[in-house]
Amino acid sequence: MYNAYITRIKNLRKHSNADRLQCGECFGNTVVVSLDYVDNQLGVYFPTDGQLSVEFAEKNNLLRKKDENGNNIGGYMDPDKRNVTTIRLRGEKSDGLFLPITSLEAFGDISKLAEGDIINVFNGHEICKKYIPKTTKRTGHPTDGNRTRKKKDPIAPLFAEHADTEQLAYNLGAFKPGDEIEITLKMHGTSQRTGYLPRLTGYKRTLLDRILRRPGKPIYEYGYVSGTRRVVLGDFDGEGFYGSNAFREQHAKKFEGKLMKGETVYYEVVGFTDTGAPIMGNCENKKLNDKDFIKQYGETTCFSYGCAPTGKQVMINENASITDRDFAVEFDVPVSDCYVYRMTMTNEDGFVVEYTPDFMRYRCEQMGIKTVPVFYKGILPSEEEVKVLEESGLTMPTASDIILNAAEKFYDGPDPIGQTHVREGVVVRILNRPKFCAYKHKNFAFKCLSGIAVDNIDPNSVSEDILAEM
């Protein structure tokens, strides 16, 4: 779910390359605003990846429009998309959109709005929602791999979807003194899950069922079941965003014969499909307007994670002569690969036990499966430790400050696996919670690139299942 936040813009400073603009901060993100704003002003912050409602955008004259002479008399937003993006505006980062609190007064009494309020609807009026490019329904009749089942009985009733991971910056209050945390790499691929769970194998029909032409009682037996983030795959032949789900099958089969009854693994598939197409679209780095970024990562970003479209990689000594290059070494690499980030145990009553990351890694080591790279493990100072320091006249940073600083230490830089592209960001997980509790933190360059990728995707070929991962 996407939300806007009632908050204050802080640390305003002059824009480095625009006389009529200034830069401020919301939740640690830099936003570019006009000179009309003052430091600590209360307003509405819209994070990246949101879409403003038509009504809200029109009331605040945010949409591009021209008069009969072609002169601009409106705002800067695309009238159809109305999406909030991450951009570099004349050399300065702008991550999200900040508007004055008065932007909501056309929809009702704003006097009761206070810092910390979260909205997407105000007084019955939609203000914003998650931005998803328009899609059209496919024609044809794909197989069970990607269609809605006609029968109401689920394929695997205990096969749970992975919990949505919310943004770290807006959930820092969730961290408490004494929390045990772990920071891991967030990988940019497609989500997949596999479980050894009760799955539908058929129906037991009585004589009365046959007379009345009823399907009968469903029969469930333990078996392997796989799926994407939202969809349970009956097989891997169905058409989908990637043309075929065949590339997923090899990764699902890695777990067959290895999972215990009730275990479910959640993992990211990265690299390329069986046809050599990148799982996540390539991006033109020049659109970032950052020469240092292009110097480090090249003209194009391909989220390969050490994989190659042909399954072959060539090692060449850059200092070798042309003749020496004839003897370059070719070696095998994966076309696609998978990395586990979560694992659970579900009993027959549907009760879910969350595996700790350490136990997840132990089980994956037993199965010969990779897990997401770990950057940091630690425990936040306890209330007693904070109290002792305060009594000594020292000030301990708050839990939220410690978490944010730790996340930003690891969320940017080259991907640690393939080293050829920028990392997406990190996931900060609280380990001492009975249920899965984790928050994502993406870096500015990736948010710019992913916005470019979403806008460049053919909307007719994208399912909401895929867009939910972006």
C-alpha positions as CSV (number, residue, x, y, z in Angstrom):
1,M,0.0,0.0,0.0
2,Y,1.2,3.5,-0.8
3,N,0.7,6.4,1.6
4,A,1.5,10.1,2.0
5,Y,2.8,11.5,5.2
6,I,2.0,14.7,7.2
7,T,5.5,15.9,8.1
8,R,7.8,18.9,8.2
9,I,10.4,19.9,5.7
10,K,13.7,20.5,7.4
11,N,17.3,21.8,6.7
12,L,16.3,24.0,3.9
13,R,19.2,25.3,1.8
14,K,19.7,27.1,-1.5
15,H,19.7,25.0,-4.6
16,S,23.3,24.8,-6.0
17,N,22.2,25.6,-9.6
18,A,18.8,27.3,-9.5
19,D,18.1,30.7,-8.1
20,R,14.3,30.1,-7.5
21,L,14.6,26.7,-5.9
22,Q,15.8,25.3,-2.6
23,C,16.5,21.8,-1.1
24,G,15.1,20.4,2.0
25,E,14.8,17.0,3.8
26,C,11.8,14.7,4.5
27,F,12.5,11.4,6.3
28,G,16.2,11.8,5.3
29,N,15.3,12.2,1.6
30,T,16.2,15.4,-0.3
31,V,13.3,17.2,-2.0
32,V,13.5,20.2,-4.2
33,V,10.9,22.9,-3.5
34,S,10.3,26.6,-4.4
35,L,11.4,29.6,-2.4
36,D,7.9,29.8,-0.9
37,Y,8.7,27.2,1.8
38,V,10.2,27.9,5.2
39,D,12.2,25.6,7.4
40,N,10.2,23.3,9.6
41,Q,7.0,24.0,7.6
42,L,4.2,21.4,8.0
43,G,3.1,19.8,4.7
44,V,2.4,16.6,2.8
45,Y,5.2,14.3,1.7
46,F,4.6,12.0,-1.2
47,P,7.3,9.3,-1.6
48,T,8.6,8.0,-4.9
49,D,6.4,5.4,-6.7
50,G,3.1,7.1,-5.9
51,Q,0.4,8.4,-8.1
52,L,-1.7,11.5,-7.3
53,S,-5.5,11.3,-7.8
54,V,-6.9,13.3,-10.7
55,E,-9.0,15.4,-8.3
56,F,-6.1,16.3,-6.0
57,A,-3.7,17.1,-8.9
58,E,-6.3,19.3,-10.6
59,K,-7.3,21.2,-7.4
60,N,-3.6,22.0,-6.9
61,N,-2.9,22.9,-10.6
62,L,-0.2,20.2,-10.8
63,L,-1.0,18.9,-14.3
64,R,0.6,20.1,-17.5
65,K,-1.7,22.2,-19.6
66,K,-1.4,24.9,-22.2
67,D,-3.6,27.8,-23.4
68,E,-4.7,28.4,-27.0
69,N,-1.3,30.0,-27.7
70,G,0.7,27.1,-26.5
71,N,1.8,28.7,-23.3
72,N,2.1,26.6,-20.2
73,I,-0.6,27.6,-17.7
74,G,-0.4,24.5,-15.5
75,G,2.1,22.4,-13.5
76,Y,4.7,19.8,-14.4
77,M,2.9,16.5,-14.0
78,D,1.9,14.2,-16.8
79,P,-1.9,14.3,-16.9
80,D,-2.2,10.5,-17.4
81,K,0.5,9.2,-15.1
82,R,0.5,11.8,-12.3
83,N,3.3,9.8,-10.8
84,V,5.8,10.9,-8.2
85,T,9.4,10.1,-9.3
86,T,13.0,10.3,-8.1
87,I,14.9,12.7,-10.3
88,R,18.1,14.8,-10.5
89,L,16.9,18.4,-11.0
90,R,19.7,20.6,-12.3
91,G,22.3,18.6,-10.4
92,E,20.4,18.2,-7.1
93,K,18.6,15.0,-6.0
94,S,14.9,15.2,-5.6
95,D,13.4,12.1,-4.0
96,G,9.6,12.5,-3.7
97,L,7.3,15.5,-3.6
98,F,6.5,17.9,-0.8
99,L,3.5,20.2,-0.8
100,P,2.0,22.6,1.8
101,I,-0.6,21.3,4.1
102,T,-3.0,23.8,2.4
103,S,-3.0,21.5,-0.6
104,L,-5.6,19.4,1.3
105,E,-7.9,22.2,2.4
106,A,-10.1,21.8,-0.7
107,F,-11.1,18.4,0.7
108,G,-12.0,19.3,4.2
109,D,-10.9,20.7,7.6
110,I,-7.1,20.5,7.8
111,S,-6.9,21.9,11.3
112,K,-6.8,18.5,12.9
113,L,-4.0,17.1,10.7
114,A,-0.8,16.7,12.7
115,E,2.8,15.6,12.1
116,G,2.9,11.8,11.9
117,D,-0.5,11.3,10.3
118,I,-0.6,9.0,7.3
119,I,-3.1,9.4,4.5
120,N,-4.1,8.2,1.1
121,V,-7.7,9.2,1.5
122,F,-8.8,12.4,3.2
123,N,-12.5,13.0,4.1
124,G,-13.6,10.4,1.6
125,H,-11.5,11.8,-1.3
126,E,-8.7,9.7,-2.7
127,I,-5.4,11.7,-2.5
128,C,-2.9,9.1,-3.8
129,K,-2.2,5.5,-4.4
130,K,0.7,3.3,-5.6
131,Y,1.7,4.0,-9.2
132,I,1.2,1.1,-11.6
133,P,1.4,1.7,-15.3
134,K,-1.9,0.9,-17.1
135,T,-2.3,-2.7,-18.2
136,T,-4.6,-4.4,-20.6
137,K,-6.0,-7.9,-20.4
138,R,-4.3,-10.5,-22.5
139,T,-6.3,-12.5,-25.0
140,G,-6.0,-16.2,-25.5
141,H,-6.1,-19.1,-23.0
142,P,-2.9,-19.6,-21.1
143,T,-2.4,-22.7,-19.0
144,D,-3.0,-23.0,-15.2
145,G,0.4,-21.4,-14.7
146,N,-1.0,-17.9,-15.0
147,R,-4.8,-18.0,-15.0
148,T,-7.5,-17.9,-12.4
149,R,-8.8,-21.3,-11.4
150,K,-12.4,-21.9,-12.1
151,K,-12.9,-24.2,-9.1
152,K,-12.9,-22.5,-5.7
153,D,-10.7,-25.1,-4.0
154,P,-7.2,-23.7,-3.7
155,I,-4.2,-25.6,-5.1
156,A,-2.3,-25.3,-1.8
157,P,-4.2,-23.6,1.0
158,L,-1.2,-23.3,3.3
159,F,1.1,-21.8,0.7
160,A,1.4,-18.3,2.1
161,E,2.4,-15.2,0.1
162,H,5.5,-13.3,1.3
163,A,4.6,-10.3,3.5
164,D,5.0,-6.9,1.8
165,T,8.2,-5.1,2.9
166,E,7.5,-1.5,3.8
167,Q,9.9,1.4,3.5
168,L,12.4,1.8,6.3
169,A,12.4,5.6,6.4
170,Y,8.7,5.7,7.4
171,N,8.9,2.9,10.0
172,L,11.8,3.9,12.1
173,G,9.5,4.0,15.1
174,A,9.2,0.2,14.9
175,F,12.8,-0.3,16.3
176,K,13.1,-0.5,20.0
177,P,16.1,-0.6,22.4
178,G,17.5,-4.1,22.7
179,D,16.2,-5.2,19.2
180,E,18.4,-7.7,17.4
181,I,18.8,-6.6,13.8
182,E,20.3,-7.9,10.5
183,I,21.0,-6.0,7.3
184,T,21.1,-7.9,4.0
185,L,21.3,-7.1,0.4
186,K,18.1,-6.3,-1.4
187,M,18.2,-7.9,-4.8
188,H,16.5,-6.8,-8.0
189,G,14.9,-9.8,-9.6
190,T,11.6,-11.7,-9.6
191,S,10.2,-13.2,-6.4
192,Q,9.5,-16.9,-6.2
193,R,8.5,-19.4,-3.5
194,T,8.5,-23.1,-3.1
195,G,6.9,-25.3,-0.4
196,Y,6.5,-28.9,0.6
197,L,2.8,-28.6,1.6
198,P,-0.6,-30.2,1.2
199,R,-1.7,-29.6,-2.4
200,L,-4.8,-30.5,-4.3
201,T,-4.4,-33.9,-6.1
202,G,-8.0,-34.6,-7.0
203,Y,-11.6,-35.1,-5.6
204,K,-13.2,-38.0,-3.8
205,R,-16.7,-38.4,-5.3
206,T,-19.6,-40.3,-3.7
207,L,-22.5,-41.8,-5.7
208,L,-24.6,-38.7,-4.7
209,D,-21.8,-36.4,-6.0
210,R,-21.9,-38.2,-9.4
211,I,-25.7,-38.1,-9.5
212,L,-25.7,-34.4,-8.7
213,R,-22.6,-33.8,-10.9
214,R,-20.7,-32.3,-8.0
215,P,-16.9,-32.3,-7.9
216,G,-16.8,-34.0,-4.5
217,K,-14.5,-33.6,-1.6
218,P,-11.0,-32.2,-2.4
219,I,-8.1,-34.5,-1.6
220,Y,-4.9,-32.9,-0.4
221,E,-1.6,-34.7,-0.2
222,Y,1.9,-33.4,0.6
223,G,3.8,-32.4,-2.5
224,Y,5.9,-29.6,-3.9
225,V,4.2,-26.4,-5.0
226,S,5.8,-23.2,-6.4
227,G,4.7,-19.8,-7.4
228,T,5.5,-16.1,-7.9
229,R,4.8,-13.5,-5.3
230,R,1.1,-13.6,-5.9
231,V,0.4,-16.5,-8.2
232,V,0.5,-20.3,-7.5
233,L,1.9,-22.0,-10.6
234,G,0.1,-25.1,-11.6
235,D,3.0,-25.7,-14.1
236,F,5.8,-23.7,-15.7
237,D,4.4,-23.6,-19.2
238,G,2.0,-20.7,-18.8
239,E,2.5,-17.5,-20.7
240,G,3.3,-14.5,-18.5
241,F,5.4,-11.3,-18.3
242,Y,8.5,-13.1,-19.4
243,G,6.8,-15.0,-22.3
244,S,7.3,-18.3,-20.4
245,N,7.8,-19.3,-16.8
246,A,10.2,-22.1,-17.9
247,F,13.2,-20.4,-16.4
248,R,11.6,-20.6,-12.9
249,E,11.4,-24.4,-13.0
250,Q,15.1,-25.1,-12.6
251,H,15.1,-23.1,-9.3
252,A,11.9,-24.7,-8.0
253,K,13.4,-28.2,-8.6
254,K,16.5,-27.4,-6.5
255,F,14.3,-27.8,-3.4
256,E,12.6,-31.1,-4.4
257,G,13.5,-34.0,-2.1
258,K,15.2,-31.5,0.3
259,L,12.4,-29.7,2.1
260,M,10.8,-31.1,5.2
261,K,7.0,-31.3,5.4
262,G,5.6,-27.8,6.0
263,E,8.7,-25.9,4.9
264,T,8.4,-23.0,2.5
265,V,11.3,-21.0,1.1
266,Y,11.0,-17.5,-0.4
267,Y,13.7,-16.4,-2.8
268,E,14.8,-14.0,-5.5
269,V,15.5,-15.2,-9.0
270,V,18.0,-12.9,-10.8
271,G,19.9,-12.7,-14.0
272,F,18.3,-13.8,-17.3
273,T,15.5,-15.9,-18.7
274,D,16.1,-19.0,-20.8
275,T,15.9,-16.8,-23.9
276,G,18.7,-14.6,-22.7
277,A,16.4,-11.7,-21.9
278,P,17.2,-9.8,-18.6
279,I,14.8,-10.6,-15.8
280,M,14.8,-7.0,-14.9
281,G,14.9,-4.5,-17.7
282,N,18.1,-2.7,-18.7
283,C,18.4,1.0,-18.0
284,E,20.2,3.8,-19.8
285,N,22.6,5.3,-17.2
286,K,22.9,8.6,-19.0
287,K,19.4,9.5,-17.9
288,L,20.8,10.0,-14.4
289,N,22.9,12.9,-15.6
290,D,25.7,11.7,-13.4
291,K,29.1,11.4,-15.1
292,D,30.8,9.7,-12.1
293,F,28.0,7.0,-12.1
294,I,28.6,6.4,-15.8
295,K,32.3,6.2,-15.3
296,Q,31.9,3.6,-12.6
297,Y,29.1,1.5,-14.2
298,G,29.1,2.2,-17.9
299,E,26.4,3.4,-20.3
300,T,23.8,0.7,-19.4
301,T,22.7,-1.0,-16.2
302,C,21.9,-4.7,-16.5
303,F,21.0,-6.3,-13.2
304,S,23.0,-9.5,-13.8
305,Y,24.4,-10.5,-10.4
306,G,27.2,-12.5,-12.0
307,C,24.9,-14.2,-14.5
308,A,25.2,-14.1,-18.3
309,P,22.6,-14.5,-21.0
310,T,24.6,-17.3,-22.7
311,G,25.8,-19.0,-19.5
312,K,29.4,-18.2,-20.5
313,Q,31.7,-15.5,-19.3
314,V,35.0,-14.4,-20.8
315,M,37.9,-13.4,-18.6
316,I,40.3,-11.0,-20.3
317,N,43.4,-9.2,-18.9
318,E,42.7,-5.6,-19.7
319,N,46.5,-5.0,-20.0
320,A,47.0,-7.9,-22.5
321,S,47.9,-7.3,-26.1
322,I,45.5,-8.0,-28.9
323,T,47.3,-11.3,-29.6
324,D,47.1,-12.3,-26.0
325,R,43.4,-11.8,-26.0
326,D,43.0,-14.7,-28.4
327,F,43.8,-16.8,-25.4
328,A,41.1,-15.3,-23.1
329,V,39.6,-17.8,-20.6
330,E,35.9,-18.7,-21.0
331,F,34.1,-20.2,-18.0
332,D,30.6,-21.2,-17.1
333,V,28.3,-18.9,-15.1
334,P,24.6,-19.2,-14.4
335,V,22.1,-17.9,-16.8
336,S,19.9,-17.2,-13.8
337,D,20.4,-17.8,-10.1
338,C,18.4,-17.8,-6.9
339,Y,19.0,-16.5,-3.4
340,V,16.8,-17.4,-0.4
341,Y,15.8,-14.5,2.0
342,R,13.2,-16.2,4.1
343,M,12.0,-19.6,5.3
344,T,9.0,-20.8,7.4
345,M,7.5,-24.0,8.8
346,T,3.7,-24.4,8.6
347,N,1.9,-27.1,10.4
348,E,-1.3,-28.8,9.2
349,D,-3.5,-26.3,11.1
350,G,-1.9,-23.4,9.3
351,F,0.2,-22.1,12.2
352,V,3.4,-20.5,10.8
353,V,6.8,-20.6,12.6
354,E,9.3,-18.1,11.2
355,Y,12.9,-19.5,10.9
356,T,15.6,-17.3,12.2
357,P,18.0,-16.1,9.5
358,D,20.8,-18.2,11.0
359,F,18.6,-21.4,10.9
360,M,17.5,-20.5,7.4
361,R,21.1,-20.3,6.2
362,Y,21.9,-23.6,8.0
363,R,19.0,-25.3,6.1
364,C,20.1,-23.7,2.8
365,E,23.6,-24.9,3.4
366,Q,22.3,-28.4,3.9
367,M,20.4,-28.1,0.6
368,G,23.2,-26.4,-1.4
369,I,21.2,-23.2,-1.9
370,K,22.5,-19.7,-1.9
371,T,21.2,-17.0,0.5
372,V,21.2,-13.2,0.3
373,P,24.5,-11.6,1.3
374,V,24.6,-10.3,4.9
375,F,26.2,-6.9,5.7
376,Y,25.6,-6.5,9.4
377,K,24.3,-8.2,12.5
378,G,23.9,-6.4,15.9
379,I,21.8,-5.5,18.9
380,L,20.5,-2.0,19.6
381,P,21.5,-0.6,23.0
382,S,19.1,-1.6,25.7
383,E,17.2,0.8,27.9
384,E,19.5,0.1,30.8
385,E,22.6,0.9,28.6
386,V,21.0,4.2,27.5
387,K,20.1,5.1,31.1
388,V,23.7,4.5,32.3
389,L,25.1,6.7,29.6
390,E,22.6,9.5,30.3
391,E,23.5,9.4,34.0
392,S,27.1,9.8,33.0
393,G,26.2,12.9,31.0
394,L,26.6,11.2,27.6
395,T,24.0,11.1,24.9
396,M,23.2,7.8,23.1
397,P,21.8,8.1,19.5
398,T,18.2,6.9,19.3
399,A,17.4,3.5,17.9
400,S,16.0,5.0,14.7
401,D,19.2,7.1,14.2
402,I,21.4,4.0,14.7
403,I,19.3,2.0,12.3
404,L,19.2,4.6,9.6
405,N,23.0,5.2,9.8
406,A,23.7,1.5,9.6
407,A,21.4,1.0,6.6
408,E,23.0,3.9,4.7
409,K,26.4,2.5,5.3
410,F,25.5,-0.5,3.2
411,Y,22.7,0.5,0.9
412,D,24.8,2.1,-1.9
413,G,27.8,1.0,-3.9
414,P,28.5,-1.8,-6.4
415,D,26.6,-5.1,-6.2
416,P,28.8,-7.4,-4.0
417,I,28.0,-10.4,-6.2
418,G,28.8,-9.4,-9.8
419,Q,30.4,-6.0,-9.1
420,T,29.0,-4.7,-12.5
421,H,26.0,-2.6,-11.4
422,V,24.7,-0.5,-8.5
423,R,23.0,-2.4,-5.7
424,E,19.3,-1.9,-5.2
425,G,19.6,-1.3,-1.5
426,V,19.3,-3.2,1.8
427,V,16.7,-5.0,3.9
428,V,16.8,-4.3,7.7
429,R,15.1,-7.2,9.6
430,I,14.2,-7.2,13.3
431,L,15.0,-10.8,14.5
432,N,13.4,-10.8,17.9
433,R,9.8,-10.7,16.5
434,P,7.5,-13.7,16.4
435,K,6.5,-12.8,12.8
436,F,8.5,-11.6,9.8
437,C,9.4,-8.0,10.4
438,A,11.6,-6.3,7.8
439,Y,12.0,-2.9,6.0
440,K,13.6,-2.0,2.8
441,H,15.9,1.0,2.1
442,K,16.7,1.8,-1.6
443,N,19.4,4.1,-2.7
444,F,18.8,7.2,-4.8
445,A,20.5,6.0,-8.1
446,F,18.5,2.7,-8.0
447,K,15.2,4.6,-7.5
448,C,16.0,6.8,-10.5
449,L,16.9,3.7,-12.6
450,S,13.9,1.7,-11.5
451,G,11.6,4.6,-12.3
452,I,13.1,4.7,-15.8
453,A,12.6,0.9,-16.2
454,V,9.0,1.0,-15.2
455,D,8.2,3.9,-17.6
456,N,10.0,2.0,-20.4
457,I,8.2,-1.3,-19.9
458,D,5.4,-2.1,-22.4
459,P,2.4,-1.8,-20.1
460,N,0.4,-4.3,-22.2
461,S,2.9,-7.0,-21.2
462,V,3.1,-6.4,-17.5
463,S,1.0,-8.2,-14.8
464,E,0.3,-6.6,-11.5
465,D,2.2,-9.5,-9.9
466,I,5.4,-8.3,-11.6
467,L,4.8,-4.6,-10.9
468,A,4.4,-5.3,-7.2
469,E,8.0,-6.3,-7.1
470,M,9.4,-3.1,-8.6
